């Protein structure tokens, strides 16, 4: 395994809401994504998701509150909890989740990614 330079990896893609795999361990993927705008309300029945903001600001909307994440902050969405990520400006995010996790969870939208690219 080689070290991963996040700045270099983020420079290799421009697509929004399209997670890229940069590592894996113990059945989990380490993913990077660029986000801007609103995602869809969804949940993951069996998986938890970790979001860490590398650049920008991410709002994780929950049904009872908003969690605002600034650079260097992370939040773990518990399994089964409905959420909607929102980024008002382009935001770079590191995610850690099981390999089986579908980015749109229990729904399919035009942002559903079934086959992830490794960069």
Long-range contacts (C-beta under 8 A, 24 or more apart in sequence): 4-30, 6-32, 6-54, 6-92, 6-94, 9-119, 10-34, 10-54, 10-55, 10-92, 12-119, 13-119, 16-90, 17-103, 17-111, 17-113, 18-113, 18-117, 19-95, 19-103, 19-113, 19-116, 20-116, 20-117, 20-118, 20-119, 21-116, 21-117, 21-118, 21-119, 22-118, 22-119, 24-99, 27-98, 27-99, 28-96, 28-97, 28-98, 28-99, 29-95, 29-96, 29-97, 29-98, 29-99, 29-101, 29-116, 30-94, 30-95, 30-96, 31-94, 31-95, 31-96, 31-97, 31-116, 32-92, 32-93, 32-94, 32-95, 32-119, 33-92, 33-93, 33-95, 34-90, 34-91, 34-92, 34-93, 35-85, 35-87, 35-90, 35-91, 35-92, 35-93, 36-87, 36-88, 36-89, 36-90, 36-91, 37-86, 37-87, 38-84, 38-85, 38-86, 39-84, 39-85, 39-86, 39-104, 39-111, 40-84, 40-104, 40-107, 40-109, 40-111, 41-82, 41-83, 41-84, 42-82, 42-83, 42-84, 42-104, 42-105, 42-106, 42-107, 43-79, 43-80, 43-81, 43-82, 43-83, 43-105, 43-106, 44-77, 44-79, 44-80, 44-97, 44-101, 44-102, 44-105, 44-106, 45-79, 45-80, 45-105, 45-106, 46-79, 46-98, 46-100, 47-79, 47-97, 47-98, 47-100, 47-101, 48-76, 48-77, 48-78, 48-79, 48-97, 49-76, 49-77, 49-95, 49-96, 49-97, 49-101, 50-74, 50-75, 50-76, 50-77, 50-95, 50-96, 50-97, 51-75, 51-76, 51-77, 51-85, 51-93, 51-94, 51-95, 52-93, 52-94, 52-95, 52-96, 53-91, 53-92, 53-93, 54-92, 54-93, 54-94, 55-91, 55-92, 56-87, 56-89, 56-90, 56-91, 56-92, 57-87, 57-88, 57-89, 57-91, 58-85, 58-86, 58-87, 58-91, 58-93, 59-85, 59-86, 59-87, 59-88, 60-84, 60-85, 60-86, 61-85, 61-86
